[in-house]
Amino acid sequence: MAEPEFTATGVRIGKRLRSLTRAGQVRIRGGRLELLTSYGSEIDSAPVRAVRASRPWFAPQGRAFADLGGKRYLLTLGERDPAPGEPGPPAARRFIEAVRRATGRTG
């Protein structure tokens, strides 16, 4: 199995006003973005080329949108990257950069 290109755990995943999981996982692996529950069940996935990631202008720094084929999810990651050895999800900025790198987009 290939090593994931990006992994974040402890991520709150929501859709509109509904929380789907408070401790989910976000993974980019093998050209796909996967949103998983804390138990590893798939919430949604899509080819990374069909994913758009952005930061909402109205939300705190630790949040990002992930649009998977027309379905928009609000991800609450960390406001800052955790220190080495410290638990916690990476910053939302790192998630957005990882999606852009995986799709070949810049800026």
Disulfide bonds with the S-S distance in Angstrom:
none
